[in-house]
Amino acid sequence: ITTVAGNGERGFNGDGLAKDASLNFPSAIVIDKLGNLFIADTGNDRIRRVDAQTGIIITIAGNGLNGFTGDGGVAKEARLDSPSDITLDADGNLFVSDGNHNRIRRVDIQTGIITTIAGYGPTEPFIGAYSGDNGLAISAKLNIPSGLTIDANDNLLFVDSANHAIRLIKGVGRRTTSPLPPTIAPINNQTLKAGATLEVPVMATDPNGQGLTFSLALAPSFTSITNNRNGIATIKFAPSSAEVQQINRVVVTVTNSLGLSAQTSFTLTVTPNIMISNAEYSKPNLTITGLNFGTNAQVVVNSKDVSKFVMSGNNTNLVLKGSNRKLGLKSGVNQIVVSVDGVSSNT
């Protein structure tokens, strides 16, 4: 038996001859087709490689600081959190189980770019969960992923340890003669009341390990999108309180650094914010002022439907004509509600 890497002292003393290097609880190894040795240097939060020809050890992923950062950037500048297992695909791309952040990450062998291909959660350490089967791996929830392997069909299998499950991601190790476009997760149709705000997450993954940028191809004027980190963005809707009933089609585009793109679409229904600002009775007219009444409003006074007494109406003004008794009015405080298409105002 001989030692090929590590001097027997726990720690990290930089790169150089592998036998002179300090490691910190290394937990997994894999060898590529050229004989280079990859090491999950778990306690140092790094992935290291020993060159088969020179015996020199270098860091290829992880900057030694515990955490989760770096997606879409150079792998050796990213933060890992106790990476416990590694494997390689047929092209030599490296896959890492970033266990304490419940993710699986991929390092592109040609670009050195690191991305997350499975697992979703906050950037600080968190307790994992189980979800996401039959959906995008990047939006699934994992719980301490560990052992990794790629089968003959280029699928990645891994041990979802604390979920007591073995899970599979299709096609992540697939060889391609030309780059494939990214994949974007579908988004459910949304409903929002005028004057309120809504944030909708959008997620995508790229089979080439390229950086991703989200944009809006079609959206109402009160929409914005923020690229949070590689593969994740947030769409924000903020219609004014004066917006009328409308159904909007929203189209989101994700583009990778090779210029390849994918789209998904959904509808946003804005329901009017029906608001009463004032109501005044001057016999025989009850005048109600406010917002978004339209021309087909229902008026209820003290639980009595008096809509048939509406003589005129527009978005900001309703006039009802009738006696106190016909309009359901009483001495003192009266409760009035205006409704349009099932959406009610304040009282």
Secondary structure, DSSP 8 states (H G I E B T S, - for coil): ---SS--S-BS---SEEGGG--BSSEEEEEE-TT--EEEEEGGGTEEEEE-TTT-EEEEEE--S-BS-B-TTEEGGGSBBS---EEEE-TT--EEEEEGGGTEEEEE-TTT-EEEEEE----SS------B-TTS-GGG-B-SSEEEEEE-TTS-EEEEEGGGTEEEEETTTT---SS----EE-----EEEETT--EEEEEEEE-TT---EEEEEEE--TTEEEEEEETTEEEEEE---TT--SEEEEEEEEEEETTS-EEEEEEEEEEE---EEEEEEEETTEEEEEEE---SS-EEEETTEE-GGGEEEE-SSEEEEE--TTTTT--SS---EEEEETTEE---
